């Protein structure tokens, strides 16, 4: 199908891919070779991204739903393609291409059923070697939580029915995304300044979950349970506070430009961190 598109039959191929989800996934999987091969020119990658935007544009058909169909056989290829797309975002010198590629990343992720999307997000974050990219992915997780989880379960006027609604399974596991940053697989709290972007995004995600669950008087994620509040406080937030305050105290009188940049980058992290600590301390007084 991609060969037909390369031969000029773009409109027909686009219509077919827009109307057939599995063929669209296969096409995305094939494009990964263009995105990941470092010796391919950026112009070729630009055309591939433009094509990807075309086949994910508008009201595309989705043949699968989360309950009835196992589409896991397509996920390894989609994951590899998404990982290759993140490489374009990180390394392209063209700001327009970077913006379009990020839009393509969001569209491909949105085309994946929510149950599989969690696994994809988790794999991308776990294997990310770029703190800014990890931060972007965590922001997308937060947006998904709002659109796919909290917003969906908050609809409806019947209070009793609303309380009995079940959130998607991946919403209940969303705290795992936060832990990937605060307690990385290699152990210990994250290091600074190289992981600053990811830490700030993880703090914002945790604060969002905590405040949203509190405001809605829900606990889909388990964030308000005493066990999880104590875990967040003792294993995530306090070690992070010790690390951040230690770095700032150690370098407060150092006027080296690089050191000053590091200290300045910690200011927003410190602000959100202390807000999270305040929220957790308050919730620990009345855990769910």
VOKE-130051 format. One line per field, with one value per residue (C-alpha): x, y, z. Coordinates in Angstrom, 1 decimal, m for minus. Last residue first. Example, Ala and Ser with C-alpha at 12.3 -4.5 7.8 and 13.67 -1.06 7.14 Angstrom:
2
X = (13.7,12.3)
Y = (m1.1,m4.5)
Z = (7.1,7.8)
end
This chain:
288
X = (m9.8,m7.3,m8.4,m5.4,m3.2,m5.0,m3.6,m0.1,m0.5,m1.7,1.1,3.7,2.4,2.5,6.1,7.1,5.3,7.4,10.6,10.3,9.6,12.8,15.1,15.8,17.1,19.6,20.9,21.2,23.1,25.5,26.1,26.7,29.2,27.9,28.1,26.6,23.4,25.2,25.1,21.8,20.1,21.5,20.6,17.1,16.5,17.8,16.1,12.8,13.1,13.7,10.6,8.4,8.8,9.3,8.0,5.2,4.2,4.2,2.3,m0.4,m0.5,m1.1,m3.5,m5.6,m6.1,m4.1,m6.0,m6.3,m10.1,m10.4,m13.4,m14.6,m14.5,m12.4,m10.1,m9.7,m8.8,m6.5,m4.5,m4.4,m3.3,m0.7,0.8,0.9,2.5,5.1,5.8,6.2,8.6,10.6,10.8,12.0,14.6,16.1,19.6,19.8,19.6,19.4,16.2,15.7,17.3,17.1,18.1,14.4,13.6,11.8,10.4,10.3,8.8,6.8,4.7,3.8,2.9,0.4,m1.7,m2.6,m6.3,m6.5,m5.2,m8.2,m10.7,m12.8,m15.7,m19.0,m20.7,m20.4,m21.9,m24.8,m25.6,m25.2,m27.5,m26.5,m24.0,m20.5,m17.6,m16.5,m15.8,m14.0,m11.8,m10.7,m10.4,m10.3,m8.6,m6.4,m5.5,m4.3,m2.2,m0.7,0.1,1.9,3.8,4.9,6.2,8.1,9.7,10.7,12.3,14.2,15.6,16.7,13.2,12.9,10.6,8.6,8.0,7.2,4.7,3.0,2.7,1.3,m1.2,m2.2,m3.1,m6.1,m7.0,m7.3,m4.6,m5.6,m5.0,m1.4,m1.0,m2.6,m0.5,2.7,1.6,1.1,4.6,5.9,4.2,5.8,9.2,8.9,8.1,11.0,13.5,16.8,15.3,16.8,14.3,11.1,12.5,13.6,10.1,8.8,11.1,9.7,6.2,7.1,8.6,5.5,3.2,5.1,5.0,1.3,m0.2,m0.5,m2.1,m5.3,m7.4,m11.0,m14.2,m13.7,m11.3,m12.9,m11.6,m12.6,m11.7,m12.5,m10.9,m12.9,m10.3,m6.7,m4.7,m3.9,m2.9,m0.8,1.2,1.7,3.1,5.3,6.7,7.2,9.2,11.2,12.2,13.3,15.2,17.5,17.8,21.2,19.7,17.3,14.6,12.0,12.1,12.0,9.2,7.0,6.2,4.6,2.5,1.3,0.4,m1.5,m3.4,m4.2,m5.6,m7.7,m9.4,m11.3,m8.6,m6.2,m8.4,m9.0,m5.3,m4.5,m7.0,m5.6,m2.0,m2.0,1.3,3.7,4.9,1.3,1.1,4.4,2.8,0.0)
Y = (7.0,8.9,11.8,13.3,11.7,13.9,17.1,15.7,14.6,18.0,19.8,17.5,18.0,21.8,21.4,19.5,21.9,24.9,22.9,21.7,25.2,26.5,23.5,25.0,28.1,26.1,24.4,27.6,29.1,26.2,26.6,30.4,30.0,32.2,29.7,31.0,29.0,25.9,23.5,24.8,24.3,20.8,19.7,21.2,19.3,15.9,16.1,17.1,14.2,11.8,13.2,13.2,9.7,7.0,8.5,10.8,8.8,5.5,7.1,8.4,5.0,3.0,5.5,5.4,8.6,7.8,4.5,5.5,5.4,7.1,9.4,12.5,14.4,17.2,14.8,12.6,15.6,17.1,13.9,13.0,16.5,16.6,13.3,14.5,17.8,16.0,13.6,16.5,18.3,15.1,14.5,18.0,17.8,14.5,15.8,18.5,16.5,12.8,10.7,9.1,5.8,2.6,1.6,1.0,4.6,5.5,9.0,8.7,5.3,5.9,8.6,6.2,3.5,6.0,5.5,2.0,2.7,4.8,1.8,m0.3,2.2,3.8,1.8,3.5,2.8,6.3,7.7,5.3,6.5,10.1,10.1,13.1,11.6,12.4,12.1,8.7,10.0,13.1,11.2,8.4,8.9,12.7,13.7,10.7,11.0,14.6,13.5,10.7,13.2,15.4,12.3,11.7,15.2,15.0,11.7,13.5,16.3,13.8,11.9,8.3,6.9,3.2,3.2,6.2,4.5,1.2,2.7,4.7,1.7,m0.4,2.3,2.6,m1.1,m0.7,2.7,1.4,2.8,5.6,8.2,7.2,7.6,11.0,12.2,11.1,12.7,16.0,15.7,15.1,18.2,20.3,18.8,19.2,22.9,23.3,21.9,20.7,17.2,15.2,14.8,14.9,12.6,10.2,10.3,9.0,6.0,5.1,5.5,3.1,0.5,0.7,0.4,m2.7,m4.3,m3.4,m5.1,m8.6,m7.0,m6.3,m8.6,m7.7,m7.5,m5.2,m2.5,m1.7,m2.3,m1.2,2.5,4.6,8.0,11.2,13.8,13.1,10.0,9.0,12.5,13.1,10.0,11.2,14.5,12.6,10.5,13.6,15.2,12.0,12.1,15.8,14.9,12.7,9.0,8.2,7.9,5.2,5.4,7.5,5.8,2.3,3.3,4.0,0.3,0.2,3.2,1.4,m1.7,0.4,2.0,m1.4,m2.5,0.7,0.6,3.6,6.2,3.7,3.2,6.9,7.7,4.9,6.3,9.8,8.8,6.9,8.6,5.7,6.3,5.8,2.6,1.5,2.4,0.0)
Z = (52.1,54.2,56.4,58.2,55.5,53.0,54.5,54.6,51.0,49.8,51.6,50.2,46.7,47.1,48.4,45.3,42.9,44.2,44.5,40.9,39.8,41.5,40.5,37.1,38.8,40.8,37.7,35.8,38.8,38.7,35.0,35.4,38.3,41.1,43.9,47.1,47.0,45.7,48.6,49.9,46.5,46.0,49.5,49.2,46.0,47.3,50.7,49.0,46.5,49.3,51.1,48.0,46.6,49.2,52.4,51.1,48.1,50.0,52.9,50.5,48.7,51.9,53.3,50.2,48.3,45.2,44.7,41.0,40.9,44.3,43.9,45.8,42.6,44.0,45.9,42.8,40.7,43.2,43.7,40.0,39.0,41.8,40.7,37.0,38.0,40.1,37.2,34.8,37.2,37.6,33.8,33.1,35.9,34.9,33.8,36.6,38.8,39.5,40.0,43.5,44.1,41.9,38.4,37.6,38.4,41.6,41.2,37.4,36.9,40.1,38.4,35.5,38.0,39.5,36.4,37.3,38.2,35.1,33.1,34.2,32.8,35.5,37.0,37.4,40.8,42.1,39.0,39.1,42.7,41.8,38.8,36.8,34.4,33.4,36.0,34.8,31.3,32.5,34.9,32.5,28.8,28.5,31.8,32.2,28.5,29.1,32.1,30.0,27.3,29.9,31.0,27.4,27.0,30.3,29.2,26.0,28.0,30.2,27.2,27.6,27.3,27.8,30.8,29.4,26.0,27.6,30.1,27.4,25.2,28.0,28.8,25.2,25.1,27.4,25.8,22.3,20.0,17.5,20.2,20.3,16.6,16.8,19.6,17.9,14.6,16.5,17.9,14.4,13.1,15.8,15.3,11.5,12.0,14.4,12.0,13.6,14.0,16.8,19.7,17.7,15.0,17.8,19.3,16.0,16.1,19.5,18.2,15.3,17.6,19.8,16.8,15.6,19.0,19.3,16.3,17.8,20.8,18.9,21.0,20.4,22.5,25.4,24.3,21.0,17.5,14.1,14.5,11.5,11.2,11.7,10.9,10.0,10.9,7.3,6.3,9.4,8.6,5.1,6.3,8.7,5.9,3.8,6.6,7.1,3.4,3.8,6.9,4.8,5.7,7.3,10.9,10.1,12.8,11.0,7.7,9.1,11.4,8.4,8.0,11.5,10.7,7.5,9.5,12.0,9.1,7.6,11.0,11.3,8.0,6.8,7.0,5.4,2.4,1.9,2.1,m0.3,m2.8,m2.5,m2.6,m5.9,m6.9,m7.0,m3.5,m2.4,m4.2,m2.6,0.8,0.0)
end
